[in-house]
Amino acid sequence: MEVKKLDNSEVEISAEISSEAFARTRGEAMKNLKKLVKIDGFREGTAPDNIVERHVGSGAILEEMADIAVRNNYQTIMEEAKVEAIGRPILTITKIAVGEPLGIKIKTAVMPVIKLPDYKSIAKKETSKGKESFEPTEKEIEDVLGEIKKMRTAEGGAPADLTDEFVKTLGKFENVEDFKNRIKTNIKLEKEIKARDKKRVEILEGIVSKLEVVLPSVLIEVELDKMVADLKNDLSHSGIDFADYVAKTGKTESILRDDIRPSAEKRAKFGLILSEIGKLEKLEVEKEELERETEAMLSHFKGADPERAGHYVEGQLMNEKVFQFIENIK
């Protein structure tokens, strides 16, 4: 076996599957081919091997055997090569013959090895900056009240008066003062979350600015797919067709992807940084928390694949643990 490093965090593995392991796949290959061919005088799957071989040719049998052999041995080959593939590998048969080992080449992207800069110092510098005030101003509170009164107008189209009776129709509020306090709390919380998210991005951008890494294209494409999917989802919720949106911008989806590619690359780097910090600091997601949050997600998204949901939730929980760690560096 030979593992050759290529550019852009890709590798090429040259390997062989033994002639014995290759030969053992013939029975399964013949069984598969018998289901695909129709031969006069025989029910599906019952024709003798020699007749099926005359019908499909020895080359087709070898190709089916090769497909099975690669599937059966792929994981073992990757483990022996100590390669963790990402994305879809490109497999090429380099040698195929009866009684001979099966030669294959596997070209795949791998997770890039990254060396993080002093992320603790970068995080500490960002988190130690002056504290902001998140207390809502009177104008912010009045603006929210104004929007609510417009949305719930009285008969005849006149804005509803802000009375104890009116606010009780909006929820479990005792009076106008109680309602205003709730608005004040919500505005403060929203400002705190926005400031927290902004700070987190600043920390990650500080790390990225000192990070030297070449990303495999597959990681960027994955982020591009996510960003386009999110855009389509947001537009759909607003009643806007994605095709119409793209047409109005005068761009194609391909051009749109090129426009957001730099952001996708940055997001991919953010993901690598968070993952690497989690490993270095030996952070873990508790099993009970993972199960609880996965169940909550599945209850909101009926029909979602439990395994994929679990991986997604685990990633989100781990990212949050990493953020909490770097935010509390003293």
Secondary structure, DSSP 4 states (H G I P E B T S, - for coil): -EEEEETTTEEEEEEEE-HHHHHTTHHHHHHHHHHH---TTS-TT-S-HHHHHHHH-HHHHHHHHHHHHHHHHHHHHHHHHT--EEEEEEEEEEE--TTSPEEEEEEEEEPPP-----HHHHHHHHHTSPPPP-PPPHHHHHHHHHHHHHHTPPTTSPPPP--HHHHHTTSS-SSHHHHHHHHHHHHHHHHHHHHHHHHHHHHHHHHHTT------HHHHHHHHHHHHHHHHHHHHHTT--HHHHHHHHT--HHHHHHHHHHHHHHHHHHHHHHHHHHHHTT----HHHHHHHHHHHHHHSTT--HHHHHHHHHHHHHHHHHHHHHHT--
